[in-house]
Amino acid sequence: MTEPANRSQRGRIAYVPFEEATDSLYSDLGFRCGLEVHQQLATRQKLFCRCPAGLYQRDGEFDSQLVRHMRPTLSELGEYDGTALMEFRTKKNITYRIKGETACTYDIDDTPPFALNREALSIAIEIALLLDASIVGEIHVTRKQYLDGSIPTGFQRTAIVGIDGAIPLGDRVIRIIQLSVEEDSCREVSDIGHERVYTTDRLGMPLVETVTHPDMRTPAEAADAANYIRYLTRSSGKVNTGIGAAREDVNVSIEGGTRVEIKGVQHIRDIPRLTHNEAFRQNALLGIRDDLLERVADPEAWTLRHVVLSPEESPCLPRALGVPGRPVVVAVALPAFSGILSRFTSPGRCFADELSDRLKVVACIEKPNLAHTEGADPALAPDAEERLRARLEVEPHDGLLVLWGPEADLPTAVETIDERCRWAFDGIPNETRKAIPDGTTIFERVLPGPDRMYPDTDSAPIPIREEEIETARSHLPSTRPADQLDRLRSWDVPTDTYDFILRSNLFPQIERLIESTSISPRLAGTLFGHTLRSVWYRTSVDGHLLLSLAEELETRKLTYELLKPLVRPAAEEPTAGFDAWLERSGFQPRTRDEINRRMEELVAESVALAPDPTKRRNWIMGQLRPLAIGSVPLRDLAAEVEEALR
């Protein structure tokens, strides 16, 4: 069973589909959300070395490979971070595919870091000022442990640049905790079993991380805040765009729960559905906790039972035979878990998926890796279930599952099942989850704690002088995204253009077009937001195209209506020249006398075609438009047609 019950569990709110949710529903859940927005900076070099930034290698293209095994280190307080310990349990072989022109000995931890890239620091200060953050007096580089292998050193170098900022969100303000500058991680190629493969071309590229307070009260607000931060960073004109250049980590909690991080969300449009489903997953886990605490008097004394099955008694042997190495099948009894394994957690998923996900990540056993008696799995037929229940002395109120995998991984697998079931008595475990395309999430790792951070002894503190801050302030754009949105609304520019204009940082060019020509603000915004967008993703065109086309039209005394048909030929054949673009647009110059004569003919013809004056006018303008466009302003022509009809 993976669909929600029609009623709530023990009085908790029943699942509501995303499309039917209201703001009051999220208020009832106690929904809270915060963001960590990562944005690559458009610098020439990486953050702590002199390798080129933004030079990517093609898949399968590399000069050498390096294999490493990650081990945790003690924090300053002599403690291990929980995430590091979990990653160590996976016993992963980490392979790095290295291209000589995109990486150096610093990237693989064979050379100390160079001085921090001052170009990246200057951009980070600008973005911090755009966030109205206070710039720190001194930059201190710290190390943030990552044992998933995404950074060969086992840690990421990061430094706080600004603190205590704010961004507007409707009639409210979203508080900014901090903005940091840090190095990007490797690109993952594959992760199967105990083998994980990365490329190092993205490694070390400078990025900024903007961290908000959990001030967003609905999934829609979370997406709006992420969009605003994207607009703001792009307004600097000094950040990268495209796939992977910006990523969001989304932190979600509900009343009675704890923070869960959805890692590496690539598309802001996915945030609302992801956070909605995560809120209800947490709500379901709290319901499971309540049921378990009612069934089990002493959770501390709870323990599972398991037995290794022989080939003769294993109902899942056919599946296990597909496991590399020597396959082993284990039956597990979960006291008091009857009905829990099939309990709905999120669309298409149940509590058994929580267990299966962890087997994949911690024990490195690829899916499918388990079957349970509450599912419609033919591998566990009623007679097989009966035998297993007798073998394990399973009571009616107990849960029963079977898992399989390589013999060496089974001890970790059983330990992982035991650990996750024990956490079910507490409700929601602190964890990082990975977004999947259907709007749900899967377990990725234990949520890191403060023990993962410690000072970087290889990097000296960097004082920030007041002159540097004032220089950065002088480079800020003249308007912020909130002001730009207000201007677009006042110009009556169509609302469906706003997102494209702001995320492409086109507003300054729209202003320039309006200021340097007599074009109407509404037409200018529409040309950028609709016409330019139609060719934006297929060509290398930018917003300056419209400015140059408008200037040429003015020089030739042609009307601005030609801008729209000229954009496509100019974008697709940028070297062809203006005359060739005019020809491809279908433009043919007409004199005013020619157009007037044709108008008189059409006025006479329209009497028999449509007695209604409005229909006559529309028909006449439809006939005249292809003749007049570019030669006569269409607004003037429409007034003349109106006068002629009167």
C-alpha positions as CSV (number, residue, x, y, z in Angstrom):
1,M,0.0,0.0,0.0
2,T,1.6,3.3,-1.1
3,E,-1.5,5.6,-1.3
4,P,-2.7,7.8,1.6
5,A,-5.5,6.7,3.8
6,N,-8.8,8.6,3.4
7,R,-8.5,9.7,7.0
8,S,-5.6,11.0,9.1
9,Q,-3.6,8.8,11.4
10,R,-4.3,9.4,15.1
11,G,-5.8,12.8,14.3
12,R,-2.9,14.0,12.1
13,I,-3.7,15.9,8.9
14,A,-4.4,13.5,6.0
15,Y,-2.4,13.9,2.8
16,V,-3.7,16.6,0.4
17,P,-2.6,16.6,-3.2
18,F,-0.3,19.5,-4.1
19,E,-2.8,21.0,-6.5
20,E,-5.5,21.2,-3.8
21,A,-3.3,22.6,-1.0
22,T,-4.1,26.0,0.5
23,D,-2.0,28.5,2.6
24,S,-4.1,27.6,5.6
25,L,-3.2,23.9,5.2
26,Y,0.5,24.8,5.5
27,S,-0.2,27.0,8.5
28,D,-2.0,24.0,10.2
29,L,1.1,21.8,9.5
30,G,3.4,24.4,10.9
31,F,5.3,24.5,7.6
32,R,8.7,26.3,7.7
33,C,11.3,26.6,5.0
34,G,14.7,28.0,4.5
35,L,17.1,28.1,1.5
36,E,20.8,27.7,0.8
37,V,21.2,29.1,-2.7
38,H,24.5,28.3,-4.5
39,Q,25.6,30.4,-7.5
40,Q,28.8,30.0,-9.5
41,L,30.7,33.2,-10.1
42,A,32.0,34.2,-13.6
43,T,35.7,34.4,-12.8
44,R,38.7,33.6,-15.0
45,Q,40.3,31.3,-12.5
46,K,39.2,28.9,-9.7
47,L,39.0,30.0,-6.1
48,F,42.2,28.5,-4.6
49,C,44.4,27.8,-7.6
50,R,45.1,29.3,-11.0
51,C,43.3,26.7,-13.2
52,P,40.7,28.1,-15.6
53,A,37.2,28.3,-14.3
54,G,34.3,27.1,-16.5
55,L,36.3,24.8,-18.8
56,Y,34.4,21.5,-18.9
57,Q,35.6,18.2,-20.2
58,R,33.4,15.9,-22.3
59,D,32.0,12.7,-20.8
60,G,34.6,10.0,-21.1
61,E,37.4,12.4,-21.8
62,F,40.2,12.4,-19.2
63,D,44.0,12.1,-19.0
64,S,44.3,10.2,-15.7
65,Q,42.4,8.6,-12.9
66,L,42.9,8.8,-9.1
67,V,41.3,6.4,-6.6
68,R,40.8,7.4,-3.0
69,H,39.1,6.1,0.2
70,M,37.7,8.7,2.6
71,R,38.2,8.6,6.4
72,P,36.7,10.9,9.0
73,T,38.8,13.3,11.1
74,L,38.1,14.6,14.6
75,S,36.7,18.1,15.1
76,E,38.3,20.7,17.3
77,L,36.2,19.3,20.2
78,G,37.5,15.8,19.6
79,E,34.3,14.5,18.0
80,Y,33.3,12.9,14.7
81,D,30.6,14.4,12.5
82,G,27.7,11.9,12.0
83,T,27.7,12.4,8.2
84,A,31.4,11.6,8.0
85,L,30.9,8.4,10.0
86,M,28.0,7.3,7.8
87,E,30.0,7.9,4.6
88,F,32.9,5.9,6.1
89,R,30.6,3.0,6.7
90,T,29.8,2.8,3.0
91,K,33.4,1.7,2.1
92,K,33.3,3.5,-1.2
93,N,36.0,3.5,-3.8
94,I,36.1,7.1,-5.1
95,T,37.5,7.5,-8.6
96,Y,38.4,10.9,-10.0
97,R,38.7,11.4,-13.8
98,I,41.2,14.2,-14.3
99,K,41.8,16.4,-17.4
100,G,45.1,18.2,-17.1
101,E,43.9,21.5,-18.4
102,T,41.0,21.8,-15.9
103,A,42.7,20.6,-12.7
104,C,46.1,20.7,-10.9
105,T,47.8,19.3,-7.8
106,Y,45.9,21.6,-5.5
107,D,42.6,19.9,-6.6
108,I,43.8,16.5,-5.5
109,D,45.3,17.8,-2.2
110,D,49.0,17.4,-3.2
111,T,49.6,21.2,-3.0
112,P,48.6,23.8,-0.4
113,P,46.0,26.4,-1.5
114,F,47.0,29.5,-3.4
115,A,45.8,32.9,-2.0
116,L,42.0,33.3,-2.3
117,N,40.9,34.6,-5.7
118,R,40.4,38.4,-5.2
119,E,38.2,38.7,-8.2
120,A,35.8,36.1,-6.7
121,L,36.0,37.9,-3.3
122,S,35.1,41.3,-5.0
123,I,32.0,39.8,-6.7
124,A,31.0,38.1,-3.4
125,I,31.2,41.5,-1.6
126,E,29.0,43.0,-4.3
127,I,26.3,40.3,-4.0
128,A,26.4,40.6,-0.2
129,L,25.8,44.3,-0.5
130,L,22.9,43.6,-2.8
131,L,21.5,41.4,0.0
132,D,21.8,44.4,2.4
133,A,24.3,42.3,4.4
134,S,27.0,43.6,6.7
135,I,30.4,42.9,5.3
136,V,32.7,41.1,7.8
137,G,35.9,42.9,8.9
138,E,38.1,39.9,8.2
139,I,37.7,36.8,6.0
140,H,38.5,33.5,7.8
141,V,38.7,30.4,5.6
142,T,37.3,27.3,7.2
143,R,37.1,23.6,6.2
144,K,33.7,21.9,5.8
145,Q,34.0,18.1,5.8
146,Y,32.6,16.2,2.8
147,L,33.3,12.4,2.9
148,D,31.0,11.5,0.0
149,G,34.0,12.0,-2.3
150,S,32.7,15.1,-4.1
151,I,35.9,16.9,-3.0
152,P,39.2,14.9,-3.1
153,T,40.6,16.7,0.0
154,G,37.6,15.4,2.1
155,F,36.6,19.0,2.9
156,Q,35.5,22.2,1.2
157,R,37.1,25.5,1.8
158,T,34.6,28.2,2.6
159,A,34.5,31.7,4.1
160,I,31.8,34.0,5.4
161,V,31.7,37.4,3.5
162,G,28.4,39.0,4.7
163,I,25.9,38.5,7.6
164,D,22.4,39.7,8.6
165,G,21.0,40.6,5.2
166,A,17.4,40.8,4.0
167,I,15.3,40.5,0.8
168,P,11.7,41.6,0.2
169,L,9.0,39.0,-0.4
170,G,5.6,40.6,-1.0
171,D,4.7,42.6,2.1
172,R,7.3,40.7,4.3
173,V,11.0,40.5,4.6
174,I,13.1,37.3,4.4
175,R,16.1,37.4,6.7
176,I,19.5,36.4,5.3
177,I,21.8,34.6,7.8
178,Q,25.0,34.9,5.8
179,L,26.6,34.9,2.4
180,S,29.8,32.8,1.9
181,V,32.3,32.3,-0.9
182,E,33.4,28.7,-1.4
183,E,34.8,26.3,-3.9
184,D,32.5,24.1,-6.0
185,S,32.6,20.3,-5.9
186,C,33.2,17.6,-8.5
187,R,30.6,16.5,-11.0
188,E,29.3,13.0,-10.3
189,V,29.4,10.6,-13.2
190,S,28.0,7.4,-11.6
191,D,27.4,5.8,-8.2
192,I,26.8,2.1,-8.3
193,G,27.5,-0.2,-5.3
194,H,30.8,0.6,-3.7
195,E,32.1,2.5,-6.8
196,R,31.5,6.3,-7.2
197,V,33.1,8.2,-10.1
198,Y,33.6,12.0,-10.5
199,T,35.1,14.4,-12.9
200,T,37.2,17.3,-11.5
201,D,36.5,20.0,-14.1
202,R,33.9,21.9,-12.0
203,L,36.0,21.3,-8.8
204,G,37.3,24.5,-7.2
205,M,35.2,27.0,-9.2
206,P,34.1,29.9,-7.1
207,L,30.6,30.2,-5.9
208,V,28.6,32.1,-3.3
209,E,26.1,30.5,-0.9
210,T,23.2,32.6,0.4
211,V,21.6,31.1,3.5
212,T,18.2,32.3,4.7
213,H,16.3,31.9,7.9
214,P,13.4,29.5,7.8
215,D,11.0,32.4,7.1
216,M,9.0,31.0,4.2
217,R,5.6,29.8,5.3
218,T,4.4,28.1,2.1
219,P,6.0,26.2,-0.8
220,A,5.1,29.0,-3.1
221,E,7.0,31.5,-0.9
222,A,10.0,29.3,-1.0
223,A,10.1,29.3,-4.8
224,D,9.5,33.1,-4.8
225,A,12.4,33.7,-2.5
226,A,14.7,31.4,-4.5
227,N,13.7,33.3,-7.7
228,Y,14.4,36.7,-6.0
229,I,17.9,35.6,-4.9
230,R,18.5,34.3,-8.5
231,Y,17.4,37.6,-10.0
232,L,19.5,39.5,-7.5
233,T,22.7,37.6,-8.1
234,R,22.3,37.8,-11.9
235,S,21.7,41.5,-11.7
236,S,25.4,41.8,-10.8
237,G,26.2,40.5,-14.3
238,K,29.1,38.6,-12.8
239,V,27.7,35.1,-12.4
240,N,27.4,32.0,-14.6
241,T,24.1,30.8,-16.0
242,G,23.0,27.5,-17.5
243,I,22.6,23.9,-16.1
244,G,24.5,23.4,-12.9
245,A,25.5,27.1,-12.4
246,A,22.9,27.6,-9.7
247,R,21.6,25.0,-7.2
248,E,19.3,25.3,-4.2
249,D,19.3,23.3,-1.0
250,V,15.9,23.5,0.6
251,N,15.4,23.1,4.3
252,V,11.9,22.0,5.4
253,S,10.3,21.4,8.8
254,I,6.8,21.1,10.3
255,E,5.5,21.6,13.8
256,G,6.8,18.8,16.1
257,G,9.5,17.7,13.6
258,T,13.0,18.7,12.7
259,R,14.9,20.2,9.8
260,V,15.4,18.0,6.7
261,E,17.5,19.3,3.8
262,I,16.6,18.6,0.2
263,K,19.9,18.8,-1.6
264,G,20.9,20.2,-5.0
265,V,17.5,21.2,-6.4
266,Q,18.4,22.2,-10.0
267,H,15.1,23.9,-11.0
268,I,13.3,26.5,-8.8
269,R,10.0,25.4,-10.4
270,D,10.4,22.0,-8.6
271,I,10.6,23.6,-5.1
272,P,6.8,23.9,-4.4
273,R,5.9,20.3,-5.1
274,L,9.1,19.0,-3.4
275,T,8.5,20.9,-0.2
276,H,4.8,20.1,-0.1
277,N,5.6,16.3,-0.3
278,E,8.4,16.6,2.2
279,A,6.1,18.3,4.7
280,F,3.5,15.5,4.4
281,R,6.3,12.9,4.6
282,Q,7.3,14.4,7.9
283,N,3.7,14.5,9.0
284,A,3.3,10.8,8.1
285,L,6.5,9.9,10.1
286,L,5.1,11.7,13.1
287,G,2.0,9.6,12.8
288,I,4.1,6.4,12.6
289,R,6.0,7.6,15.7
290,D,2.7,8.1,17.6
291,D,1.5,4.6,16.7
292,L,4.7,2.9,17.6
293,L,4.9,4.6,21.0
294,E,1.4,3.4,21.7
295,R,2.4,-0.2,20.8
296,V,5.8,-0.3,22.5
297,A,6.1,0.5,26.2
298,D,9.9,0.7,26.2
299,P,11.4,1.8,22.9
300,E,14.9,1.5,24.3
301,A,14.4,-2.2,24.7
302,W,13.1,-2.7,21.1
303,T,15.2,-5.0,18.9
304,L,14.7,-6.7,15.6
305,R,15.4,-10.4,14.9
306,H,16.9,-11.8,11.8
307,V,18.1,-15.1,10.3
308,V,20.1,-15.9,7.2
309,L,18.1,-18.1,4.9
310,S,19.4,-21.1,3.1
311,P,18.8,-21.3,-0.7
312,E,16.1,-23.9,-0.1
313,E,14.0,-21.7,2.2
314,S,14.7,-18.3,0.5
315,P,11.6,-17.0,-1.3
316,C,13.7,-14.2,-2.9
317,L,16.6,-16.3,-4.2
318,P,15.9,-15.6,-7.9
319,R,16.3,-11.8,-7.3
320,A,19.3,-12.4,-5.1
321,L,21.1,-14.3,-7.8
322,G,21.4,-11.0,-9.7
323,V,23.6,-9.6,-7.0
324,P,27.3,-9.4,-7.7
325,G,29.5,-11.7,-5.6
326,R,28.0,-14.3,-3.3
327,P,24.3,-13.5,-2.6
328,V,22.8,-13.9,0.8
329,V,19.2,-13.6,1.8
330,V,18.1,-12.5,5.3
331,A,14.6,-12.5,6.9
332,V,14.0,-9.7,9.4
333,A,11.2,-9.6,12.0
334,L,10.3,-6.1,13.2
335,P,8.3,-6.3,16.5
336,A,5.2,-4.0,16.6
337,F,5.7,-2.9,13.0
338,S,2.7,-4.6,11.5
339,G,1.0,-2.2,9.0
340,I,3.9,0.3,9.3
341,L,6.0,-1.0,6.4
342,S,3.1,-0.2,3.9
343,R,2.2,3.1,5.6
344,F,2.0,6.0,3.1
345,T,4.8,8.6,3.4
346,S,4.6,10.5,0.1
347,P,3.0,9.8,-3.4
348,G,4.0,6.4,-4.6
349,R,6.2,5.7,-1.5
350,C,5.7,4.0,1.9
351,F,7.8,3.5,5.0
352,A,9.5,0.4,3.4
353,D,11.0,2.8,0.9
354,E,12.7,4.6,3.8
355,L,14.5,1.3,4.6
356,S,15.3,0.4,1.0
357,D,16.8,3.9,0.3
358,R,19.2,3.5,3.2
359,L,20.2,0.0,2.1
360,K,21.2,1.6,-1.2
361,V,23.2,4.5,0.3
362,V,24.7,3.0,3.5
363,A,25.1,-0.7,2.7
364,C,25.6,0.0,-1.0
365,I,23.1,-2.6,-2.1
366,E,21.5,-1.7,-5.4
367,K,17.7,-1.7,-5.7
368,P,15.6,-3.8,-5.6
369,N,17.1,-4.9,-2.2
370,L,14.1,-5.9,-0.1
371,A,10.5,-7.2,-0.1
372,H,8.0,-7.1,2.7
373,T,4.8,-9.0,3.6
374,E,2.6,-5.9,3.4
375,G,3.3,-5.4,-0.3
376,A,2.0,-7.1,-3.4
377,D,5.3,-8.8,-4.1
378,P,5.0,-12.2,-5.7
379,A,8.4,-13.2,-4.2
380,L,6.6,-13.4,-0.8
381,A,3.7,-15.7,-1.5
382,P,1.4,-16.6,1.4
383,D,3.0,-20.0,2.0
384,A,6.5,-18.5,2.0
385,E,5.4,-15.8,4.5
386,E,3.9,-18.5,6.7
387,R,7.2,-20.4,6.8
388,L,9.2,-17.3,7.6
389,R,6.9,-16.2,10.4
390,A,7.2,-19.7,11.9
391,R,11.0,-19.6,11.6
392,L,11.3,-16.2,13.2
393,E,8.4,-16.7,15.7
394,V,6.8,-13.6,14.3
395,E,3.7,-12.4,16.1
396,P,0.6,-11.0,14.3
397,H,1.5,-7.4,15.3
398,D,5.1,-7.7,14.0
399,G,6.4,-6.6,10.6
400,L,8.3,-9.0,8.3
401,L,10.7,-8.3,5.5
402,V,13.3,-10.1,3.4
403,L,16.5,-8.4,2.2
404,W,19.3,-9.6,0.0
405,G,22.8,-8.5,-1.2
406,P,26.5,-9.5,-1.2
407,E,27.5,-11.4,1.8
408,A,30.0,-8.7,2.9
409,D,27.4,-6.0,3.0
410,L,24.7,-7.9,4.9
411,P,25.9,-7.0,8.4
412,T,25.8,-3.3,7.5
413,A,22.4,-3.8,5.9
414,V,20.9,-5.4,9.1
415,E,22.5,-2.7,11.2
416,T,21.0,0.0,8.9
417,I,17.5,-1.5,9.1
418,D,17.8,-1.6,12.9
419,E,19.0,1.9,13.1
420,R,16.2,3.4,10.9
421,C,13.5,1.5,12.7
422,R,14.8,2.7,16.1
423,W,14.7,6.3,14.8
424,A,11.0,5.8,13.8
425,F,10.2,6.0,17.5
426,D,11.6,9.5,17.5
427,G,9.7,10.6,14.4
428,I,11.8,12.4,11.8
429,P,15.5,11.7,11.5
430,N,17.8,14.6,10.7
431,E,18.9,13.8,7.1
432,T,19.8,15.2,3.7
433,R,17.5,14.0,0.9
434,K,17.8,14.0,-2.9
435,A,15.1,15.3,-5.2
436,I,13.8,13.0,-7.8
437,P,11.7,14.0,-10.9
438,D,8.3,12.9,-9.6
439,G,8.4,15.6,-6.9
440,T,9.4,13.2,-4.0
441,T,12.7,12.7,-2.3
442,I,15.1,9.8,-1.4
443,F,17.6,9.5,1.4
444,E,21.1,10.8,0.6
445,R,22.9,11.0,3.9
446,V,22.7,12.0,7.6
447,L,22.3,15.7,8.1
448,P,25.7,17.2,8.9
449,G,26.3,18.9,12.3
450,P,28.6,21.6,13.6
451,D,31.4,19.1,14.1
452,R,32.1,19.1,10.3
453,M,33.5,22.7,10.5
454,Y,37.0,23.7,11.6
455,P,39.6,26.4,10.7
456,D,41.8,26.1,7.6
457,T,45.3,26.3,8.9
458,D,46.7,26.8,5.3
459,S,44.9,30.1,4.7
460,A,45.7,33.4,6.5
461,P,42.9,35.8,7.5
462,I,42.1,38.4,4.9
463,P,41.2,41.9,6.2
464,I,38.5,43.7,4.3
465,R,39.2,47.4,3.9
466,E,36.5,50.1,3.8
467,E,37.8,51.2,0.4
468,E,37.1,47.7,-1.0
469,I,33.6,47.8,0.2
470,E,33.0,51.3,-1.3
471,T,34.5,50.2,-4.6
472,A,32.1,47.2,-4.7
473,R,29.2,49.5,-3.8
474,S,30.0,51.7,-6.8
475,H,29.6,48.7,-9.1
476,L,26.1,47.7,-7.9
477,P,23.2,47.9,-10.4
478,S,21.1,51.0,-10.2
479,T,17.9,49.1,-9.4
480,R,17.1,46.0,-7.4
481,P,14.8,43.2,-8.6
482,A,11.9,44.5,-6.5
483,D,12.2,47.9,-8.1
484,Q,12.5,46.3,-11.5
485,L,9.3,44.3,-11.0
486,D,7.5,47.5,-9.9
487,R,8.7,49.3,-13.1
488,L,7.6,46.4,-15.4
489,R,4.1,46.5,-13.8
490,S,3.8,50.2,-14.1
491,W,4.7,49.9,-17.8
492,D,2.0,47.3,-18.3
493,V,4.5,44.7,-19.6
494,P,2.9,41.2,-19.7
495,T,3.5,39.4,-16.5
496,D,4.6,36.2,-18.3
497,T,7.8,38.1,-19.3
498,Y,9.0,39.0,-15.8
499,D,10.8,35.8,-15.0
500,F,12.7,35.6,-18.3
501,I,13.7,39.3,-18.1
502,L,15.0,39.3,-14.6
503,R,16.8,35.9,-14.6
504,S,18.4,36.9,-17.9
505,N,19.4,40.3,-16.5
506,L,17.7,42.1,-19.4
507,F,16.1,45.0,-17.5
508,P,19.0,47.4,-17.9
509,Q,18.9,46.9,-21.6
510,I,15.1,47.5,-21.7
511,E,15.7,50.8,-19.9
512,R,18.4,51.7,-22.4
513,L,16.1,50.9,-25.3
514,I,13.3,53.1,-23.8
515,E,15.7,55.9,-23.0
516,S,17.5,56.0,-26.4
517,T,14.4,55.6,-28.6
518,S,10.8,56.7,-28.7
519,I,9.6,53.1,-28.4
520,S,6.8,52.5,-25.8
521,P,7.8,50.8,-22.5
522,R,5.2,48.1,-23.0
523,L,6.5,47.2,-26.5
524,A,10.1,47.2,-25.3
525,G,9.3,44.8,-22.5
526,T,7.3,42.6,-24.8
527,L,10.1,42.5,-27.4
528,F,12.6,41.3,-24.8
529,G,10.3,39.0,-22.8
530,H,8.5,37.4,-25.8
531,T,10.3,37.9,-29.1
532,L,13.8,37.7,-27.8
533,R,13.0,34.7,-25.7
534,S,11.7,32.7,-28.7
535,V,15.3,32.6,-30.1
536,W,17.3,32.9,-26.8
537,Y,17.9,29.2,-26.1
538,R,18.7,28.2,-29.7
539,T,21.3,30.9,-30.7
540,S,24.0,32.9,-29.0
541,V,22.0,36.1,-29.2
542,D,21.9,38.6,-26.3
543,G,19.8,41.7,-25.4
544,H,22.1,44.1,-27.3
545,L,20.6,42.8,-30.6
546,L,17.4,44.7,-30.0
547,L,19.3,47.9,-29.2
548,S,21.3,47.7,-32.4
549,L,18.3,46.8,-34.6
550,A,16.3,49.8,-33.1
551,E,19.2,52.2,-33.9
552,E,19.4,51.0,-37.5
553,L,15.7,51.3,-37.9
554,E,15.8,54.9,-36.7
555,T,18.7,55.7,-39.1
556,R,16.7,54.3,-42.0
557,K,13.5,56.0,-40.8
558,L,11.6,52.7,-40.5
559,T,9.1,52.0,-37.8
560,Y,9.7,49.9,-34.6
561,E,7.1,47.4,-35.7
562,L,9.8,45.8,-37.8
563,L,11.8,44.8,-34.7
564,K,9.8,41.7,-34.0
565,P,10.1,40.1,-37.5
566,L,13.8,41.1,-37.7
567,V,14.9,39.3,-34.5
568,R,14.8,35.8,-35.8
569,P,16.8,36.3,-39.0
570,A,19.3,38.5,-37.2
571,A,19.8,35.9,-34.4
572,E,20.1,32.9,-36.8
573,E,22.4,34.7,-39.3
574,P,24.3,37.3,-37.3
575,T,26.9,38.0,-40.0
576,A,24.4,38.4,-42.9
577,G,23.8,42.1,-42.4
578,F,20.8,44.4,-42.0
579,D,19.6,44.3,-45.7
580,A,19.6,40.5,-45.7
581,W,17.6,40.5,-42.4
582,L,15.1,42.9,-43.9
583,E,14.7,40.6,-46.9
584,R,14.2,37.5,-44.8
585,S,11.6,39.3,-42.6
586,G,9.5,39.9,-45.7
587,F,9.7,43.7,-45.5
588,Q,8.9,45.6,-48.7
589,P,9.1,49.4,-48.6
590,R,5.9,51.2,-49.4
591,T,5.2,54.9,-49.8
592,R,2.5,56.7,-47.9
593,D,0.6,57.4,-51.0
594,E,0.5,53.6,-51.9
595,I,-0.8,52.7,-48.5
596,N,-3.4,55.5,-48.6
597,R,-4.7,54.4,-52.0
598,R,-5.0,50.8,-50.8
599,M,-6.8,51.9,-47.7
600,E,-9.4,53.8,-49.7
601,E,-10.0,50.7,-51.8
602,L,-10.4,48.5,-48.7
603,V,-12.8,51.0,-47.1
604,A,-15.0,50.8,-50.2
605,E,-14.8,47.0,-50.3
606,S,-15.6,46.6,-46.6
607,V,-19.1,48.0,-46.9
608,A,-20.4,44.9,-48.6
609,L,-18.3,42.5,-46.4
610,A,-19.2,43.7,-42.9
611,P,-21.7,46.4,-42.0
612,D,-20.5,46.4,-38.4
613,P,-17.8,49.3,-38.1
614,T,-15.6,47.3,-35.7
615,K,-15.5,44.3,-38.0
616,R,-14.8,46.5,-41.0
617,R,-11.9,48.2,-39.2
618,N,-10.3,44.9,-38.1
619,W,-10.6,43.5,-41.5
620,I,-9.1,46.6,-43.2
621,M,-6.2,46.6,-40.7
622,G,-5.6,42.9,-41.2
623,Q,-5.2,43.6,-45.0
624,L,-3.0,46.7,-44.5
625,R,-0.7,45.4,-41.8
626,P,1.7,43.4,-44.0
627,L,1.9,46.3,-46.5
628,A,2.4,49.0,-43.9
629,I,4.6,47.4,-41.3
630,G,7.9,49.2,-41.2
631,S,6.9,52.0,-43.4
632,V,4.0,53.6,-41.5
633,P,3.4,53.4,-37.7
634,L,0.5,51.0,-37.3
635,R,-1.1,53.1,-34.5
636,D,-1.2,56.1,-36.8
637,L,-2.6,54.0,-39.6
638,A,-5.4,52.6,-37.3
639,A,-6.5,56.2,-36.5
640,E,-6.6,57.0,-40.2
641,V,-8.7,53.9,-40.9
642,E,-11.1,54.9,-38.1
643,E,-11.4,58.4,-39.5
644,A,-12.0,57.1,-43.0
645,L,-14.8,54.8,-41.8
646,R,-16.5,57.7,-40.1
